[in-house]
Amino acid sequence: MSTPRTIEGQLNAAGHRYALVVARFNSFIVEQLVSGAIDALVRHGCNIDDIVVCRVPGGFEMPLAAQHLARSGDVDAVIALGAVIRGATPHFDFVASEATKGLASVSTETGVPVTNGLLTCDTIE
């Protein structure tokens, strides 16, 4: 019996250009995500000069920045990083939902991979 053809990515970031779209809100959490993403890219062969960091106010603004970067032709992938923490109002639900939908839409509309690293947390812990 033959085996099916398998398609999978390689953990090799060399020769590719990446944009990190970073939400400023909840920076005490998000900056750790930024450091980890840059470290992972560099450890997998990405040249630090091939990484651009674009900071936006919060999660709601991430899709527009991701769209601009994806359409620019200057990056091969967009990594969206942010954190939305649930509060006592429905604000969390709107921001988390719209940001997630927006990031997915950018990826499907442009063909540029967009990762969703927007943490949606119930508490600060």
ABEGO torsion letter per residue (X at the ends): XBBBBBBBBBBBABGBBBBBBBBABGAAAAAAAAAAAAAAAAAAGBBAAABBBBBBABAAAAAAAAAAAAAAGABABBBBBBBBBBBABAAAAAAAAAAAAAAAAAAAAAGBBBBBABBBBABAX
